[in-house]
Amino acid sequence: MLELKHELKLAKNRDEKARMNFVSGLRAHVLNDMATGMRAVWDADVEPAFRRARGRGPKDGPEVHKAIKPNEYFKFYSSLRVTAQDMVWQSVFPPLERNRPALKDKAAKLGRAGKARGSLTLDPALEVPRSVSAIDVHLMAGNYDGEYEEGDLAAGALYDNGLAVFSFGLMGQNLDDIGQSIAGFIKLKYPDLKPRRILDLGCTIGHNTGSWKDHFPEAEVTGIDVAAPCLRYAHARAEAQGRAVHFKQMDAQSLGFPDASFDVVFSSMFLHEVPRKGIEKIMAEAYRVLKPGGLMLHMELPPNSQLSPYDAFYLDWDGAYNNEPFYKPFRDCKPEELCWRAGFDPKKYLQFVIPSIGWYGEQVWREAATRPIGVDNDKTGRLTDGILWYCFGAFK
């Protein structure tokens, strides 16, 4: 497990570190070694049996899922993956509970009025959507919005430290590889794009929001979310890292910003946690607040229409077993249709597969800006020999 690179990280004793390292290693084993084994079982046993019975291969992910579900290897894989997911959060609880008073004190000092670089604006009247408040998404107890005392920011700390365990080093020490890879890629690919105002939708703890400030230091960068505990933590986190970022409690389905007020509207791993009707509202709002010539960009898992049936099944696993009810419905959408329905010109639609700068290094990452990796095929954005981030969006 990596150690976070900011002063809000939790103090952990040796046993707690060992537990987190074990869970991180277990997840890596399940998602790498066991996933490879499950694919071998599919290719050698399950898929041939499907062909013998049907006279054809599976047409989509649900058919793969139905065929492999009775298989003992799949059952063991799924059971262990669910257990490991729960263990991620369980490994963080002990140091989090012990550190809560100190964490609140640090956050208060970092966000003190007059000294802060950025800002935090909460809206006590905001009604958190039921799609958030009623679900412990990806089995995170209390979800993003759980508050248990005045000024609570424990949900943010739980997510930050849990993600460090969950990602077993793939996100980098600041958990911002998505933001760094994508914001830097956009700056390289579109040198004439010089945004003055950038908006990050569903920013959670701002771990990718700050990357836009790093690459576009002259821009005013704002992150919004519905979860107050995460925003309190995000503000303190950004201050601890010396980043001037503004955080506001706001629903992306109804943005409290004037028309044509941002040059870039971005999100990362956000849309798949929103019901379909909500996604359509979010896209329409992104179009509304974008200036003419502005860029909307969403980093997400690739759509099922661009994947082979087995890969579609594999990525949709979370929708069936990881408390992600909106996961598969989103991935069944066609991103280009979401964009043009929101008002974007179909000719201005774009999508990328961007190499992780942390995994591949700067040279490969830079080359991708001039020689794009192929999309709209059965390997779009897959985890292959490394990490690739899939993005879609449009210019207004």
N, C-alpha and C positions, 0 to 999 in steps of 0.2 A: 504494500500500500504506500502511495506517495504521501509526503507531508505537505500540507498546504503552505503557500508562500505569503502569508500575511499574519498580522498580530492577533487576529481574532480566532486563529486556529485553537482548538481545544488542547489543554494540557492533559497528557495521557500517561498513565504509569506503564510499566513494562508488560504487565499482563494484558492491558487494554490494547496496546500496540500489537502484541502477539495475536490477540483475537482478531483484530482488524486485518492483519496480514494473512491470517488463515482464511478468513472469509473472502478476501480479495483474490487469493490464490485459488480458492474453490470455484469462484465465479469464472475465473480465467480458464480453469480446467473444463467446466461445463460448456462454456461458449466456444471454446477452441477444440479441445480433444474430443469431448463427448458429441459436440455438434458434427464433427467430422465423422465420428463413428455412426451417428444416426443417418447421415447421408449415405454412408456405405451400406447400411442395412436397407435403406430405401432402394438403392441401385441394384443390390444383389438379390433381395427377397421380395419386398413389398411391391415395388413397381412392376416386376415381371409377373407377379400373381395378379395384379390389377389388369395387365394387358391380356393375360390368359382368360380372365373372366369377362372382360368388356370388349376385347378385340381392338383396343386403342389405349393410348396413354391418357393420363388425367388432363382435363381441360383447364383446371384452375386450382387455386390454393385450397378451397374447401374440399375438393375431391381428394387431394393429397392428404389433407387432415383426416378425413373420414376413413381413408384406406390405412393410414399408419397408426391411428388411434388405438387399435387393439394390440399393437405390437409391444412386447415387454420392454424392449430397449427404449422406445418412445416414452412409455410410462415411467421408467426409471429416470430418464433424462428430464422429463417435466417435473417429476416429484423433487428431484435434487435441485433443479433450477428455482422452483418456487421456494424451497427451503433456504437456499442461498440468498434469495432476494429478501426474505424476512430477516435473515441473519445480518444482512447489511445494516439495517436500522437498529436491530438489537445490539449490535457491537458499538453503536454510537451512544446509546442511551446512558450508560453509566458515566462516562466522562462528561457528557452534556449536562446531566443533572448536577454533578459536582461543580461544574464550572459556570452554571447559570448566573449566580450573583456577580461573579467577576466579569462575565461576558456582557451583562447589562451595563456594568460600570464602565467598561472600556468603550462600548458603543456610545454611551452618553457623552463621554469625554471627546470622542472622535467627531461626533455630530454637533458639538456645542455651537450655538448661534454665534456668529461673528468670527469663528475660526474655520468653519467648514468651507471647502472649495465648492462643493455641490449643494444640493438641497433635498429635503424630504417633505412631501405634502401628502398627508393622509386625509381621507374622506370618511368620517365616522358614519355618515348617512348612506354610504354605498352598500347596496344589497349584493352580497357575494352570490354569484349564480349557483343554482343547485348542482350543476354539473361539476362544481368544485367542492362545495360544502358537504355534499351528501356522499362523497366517495373518497376513500383513502387510496388515491391514485398510486400505482406501482407499489402497493402495499405499505406506503409510508404512513405510519400511524399519526392521525390528526391532520393529515394532508397539509397543504401549504398554508391554509388559513386558520389553523387551530390556535386559539389564544386562551391562556389559562391564568394570566395575571396582567396587571397594567403594564403597558410598554413591552409586552412579550415579543421576543425575537427568536425563541427556541426553534420554531419551525424552519427558519432560515439557516440556523446553525446545523440542524439535523440534516437538511438537504445538502448543504455544502460539504459537511464531513462524510455524509453517507455517499454522496456522489464520488468522493475521492476513493472510497472503498469499492463502490460499484464499478467504476471505470478501470480499475487496476492499472492506472498509469497512463491510459490512452488519451486523457484530456489535458495532460500537462499539469504543472504545479499550481497553476491558477485556475485550472478547469476551464480554460478559455480557448482551447485549440480550435473549436468551431469558429468562434469570433475572430481570432487572429488569422486563421486560414482564409476566411471569407472576406473580411474587411480589407485585408491586404491584397487579396486577389482582385477585388473590385477596383481598388486604387490603381493596380497595375494595368488592368484590362481597359479601364475607362479613365485615362489620365485627365480628360477634360471635365470629368465630374468632380466638382469642388463643392460638396455640400456644406451649407451653413447651419442646417438644422437636421438632426437625425433622430428617429424615433424607433425604439425597440419595444415590440409588443410582447406581453407575457414574459417579462424579463426575469422573473423569479428573484434570484439573489444578485442579478447584474453581472454574472460571471462572464457573459459574452458581450454585454453592453459596453463595458469599459474598453474592449478592443477597438471599437469604432472611434473612441476618443484617442486611443494610441495612434491610430493611422490617420485620423483627421483632427489634429489637435486644435485647429481653429474653429471647429464646429461646436455648436451647442448640442449636447447629447442628452436625450431623455429616455428613461425606461419606465414603462407602466406595468402594473399588475393589480389584481384584485385583492391580493393577500397582504395585509398590513404587516404581519410578523416577518415575512420575507423581505418586504421593502425596508423595514427598519434595519434589518441585517445588511441588506444590499447597500444602503446609504453608509453605514459604518464601515463596511468592507471596502467600498470605493474610497472613502476618506483615508482608511489605513494604507491604501495603495497610492495615495496622492493623485487620484483621478477626480476631476470636476465633472460629475455626472448628476443629473437631476432625476429624482425618482418621484413618481406620482401614483397614488392609488386611483385606478381608473379601469373601467371595463373596456376592452378593445372592441366590443360590439357597439359601443356608443362613446366615441372619443370626444372629450371636452376641449377640442382644439378647433380653431377657425379653418375654413376651407383653404386649401393651397398654402399650408403653413410649414411643410417639411419637404426636404430634398430627397431623403431616403427614409423608407419605412421598412423595417426588418423584423423578422422573428426567427427563433431557432427552437425546434422540437416543441412547438406550441400548438399548432393547428390540430394535431392528432388528439389533443385533449379537450376538444371543443365539439359539441354536437353539430351536425351538418348545417342546420339553419343558422347557427352561430357563426360558422365559418363564412357563410355567404354574407352575413352582416359585417364581419371583420374585413373581408375583401372590399366590400363597398365603402367602408369607412377609410380604409387605406387609400383607395382611389380618391375619395373626397379630400383628405388632408394633404395629399401630394400636390406639389407644384407642377405645372406643365414642364415636362422634361425630367421630372423626378423618377426615382427608381424604387419599386417595391420588390422585396426579395425575401423569400421564406426558405430556411433550411429545414428539410424534413427527410423522413425515410421515403424512398422512391415509390411511385404509385404501382399498384399491381398490374396495370396495363403495360408496364415496361419491364416486367420480370417474368421469368419462367414460372410454371405452376409450383415447382418445389420451392423456389426462393420466395415466392409470394406466401406460401404456407409458412415457411420458416420465419419470415419477418412478422407475420400476423399472429405468431404464437402469443405475444403479449396481450392481444385483444381477447383471447380465450382464457388465459391463465394468470394474468398479471394485473387484474383490476383496471383495465384500460378499455372501457366499453365503447369509446368513440374512435379507437385506434384503426380498426379495419374499415369502418364506414368512410373514414377520411382517405385511407389508402385505396379504396375502391373509386374515389373521385379521379377525374382527369384534371390535372392542374391547369392545363391550358383553357379548359372550359370554365373553371373557377375564375380565371382572370378575365376572360371576355364577358362573362356574365356580370362582372363587377364594373364593366365599362371600358376596360383596357382594349386597345386595338390589337387584334390577333396577330398582326404583322410585327408588333413590338414585344411579343412574348419571347421569353428566353429561359433556358435551363442549363445548368452546369453540373459537372461532377468535379469537385475541387479536391485535390490531394491534401491530406493533413500535413501541415508544415512541420509539425512535431515528429510525425512518423517518417515521412519521405525526405525531409530536409528542404532547405530553401531552393536549391537548384531545380529539383523536380517540380516543386510548387510554382516557381517562377515560369518554368517552361509551359505549364498548363495554361497560363494566361494567353500564350500565343499559339499553342498547339493543344486545343481542348481535348479532353478525354471524351470518348463517345458516350452519348446518352441515347435514350429511346431504343434500348436493346435489352436482352435478358440479363445483363450484368450491370445495369444502371445503378450506381451508388452502392454496390455490394461491398461487404467486408470480404475482400479477397486476400491478397498477401499483405495488405496494409489497411489503412483507413481512408475512405473516400466520403466526402460530404456532398450530398445531393441538394441542389437549390433550384427553385423556380421563381419566376416573377415576370415583371414587365416594366417598361418605361411608359410614363404617361405622356 
